[in-house]
């Protein structure tokens, strides 16, 4: 019985520690936009360095990325600032762009030369 209680207590401590360690990556249930942008930019740069992204793919993805950065700036400059609806829109757009990066890196259109 004591072993069982210790096991339950240990699982409770472990379950409580997991969300606490994940907290810096999320802000109020959302990923920090700046951190997400940094990770996306790193993935693009890594794809260029490794040759997984062709020049054309990288240019198209970077242009779309810059458009999202401009859109975020417009949202933040608007009267109430970045609203929850705008945040959801940005999040969805970053999800789509992230999926494009993943697809383009794995589509075997390698850089030549």
For each residue, the residues with C-beta under 8 A, 3 or more apart:
1: 4 5
2: 5 6
3: 6 7
4: 1 7 8
5: 1 2 8 9
6: 2 3 9 10
7: 3 4 10 11
8: 4 5 11 12
9: 5 6 12 13
10: 6 7 13 14
11: 7 8 14 15
12: 8 9 15 16
13: 9 10 16 17
14: 10 11 17 18
15: 11 12 18
16: 12 13 19 20
17: 13 14 20 21
18: 14 15 21 22
19: 16 22 23
20: 16 17 23
21: 17 18
22: 18 19 25 26
23: 19 20 26
24:
25: 22 31 32 35
26: 22 23 29 30 31 32
27: 30 31 32
28:
29: 26
30: 26 27 87 91
31: 25 26 27 35 36 91
32: 25 26 27 35 36
33: 36 37 72 87 90 94
34: 37 38
35: 25 31 32 38 39
36: 31 32 33 39 40 94
37: 33 34 40 41 65 69 94
38: 34 35 41 42
39: 35 36 42 43
40: 36 37 43 44 65 94 97 98 101
41: 37 38 44 45 65
42: 38 39 45 46
43: 39 40 46 47 98 101 105
44: 40 41 47 48 53 58 61 62 65 101
45: 41 42 48 49
46: 42 43 49 50 52
47: 43 44 50 52 53 57 58 101 104 105
48: 44 45 51 53 58 111
49: 45 46
50: 46 47
51: 48 110 111
52: 46 47 104 105 106 110
53: 44 47 48 57 58 61 101 104 105 111
54: 57 58 109 110 111 112
55: 58 59 111
56: 59 60
57: 47 53 54 60 61 104 109
58: 44 47 48 53 54 55 61 62
59: 55 56 62 63
60: 56 57 63 64
61: 44 53 57 58 64 65 97 100 101 104
62: 44 58 59 65 66
63: 59 60 66 67
64: 60 61 67 68 97 100
65: 37 40 41 44 61 62 68 69 97
66: 62 63 69 70
67: 63 64 70 71
68: 64 65 71 72 90 93 94 97
69: 37 65 66 72 73
70: 66 67 73 74
71: 67 68 74 75 90 93
72: 33 68 69 75 76 82 90
73: 69 70 76 77
74: 70 71 77 78
75: 71 72 78 81 82 83 86 89 90
76: 72 73 81 82
77: 73 74
78: 74 75 81 86
79:
80: 83
81: 75 76 78
82: 72 75 76 86 87 90
83: 75 80 86 87
84: 87 88
85: 88 89
86: 75 78 82 83 89 90
87: 30 33 82 83 84 90 91
88: 84 85 91 92
89: 75 85 86 92 93
90: 33 68 71 72 75 82 86 87 93 94
91: 30 31 87 88 94 95
92: 88 89 95 96
93: 68 71 89 90 96 97
94: 33 36 37 40 68 90 91 97 98
95: 91 92 98 99
96: 92 93 99 100
97: 40 61 64 65 68 93 94 100 101
98: 40 43 94 95 101 102
99: 95 96 102 103
100: 61 64 96 97 103 104
101: 40 43 44 47 53 61 97 98 104 105
102: 98 99 105 106
103: 99 100 106 107
104: 47 52 53 57 61 100 101 107 109
105: 43 47 52 53 101 102
106: 52 102 103
107: 103 104
108:
109: 54 57 104
110: 51 52 54
111: 48 51 53 54 55
112: 54
113:
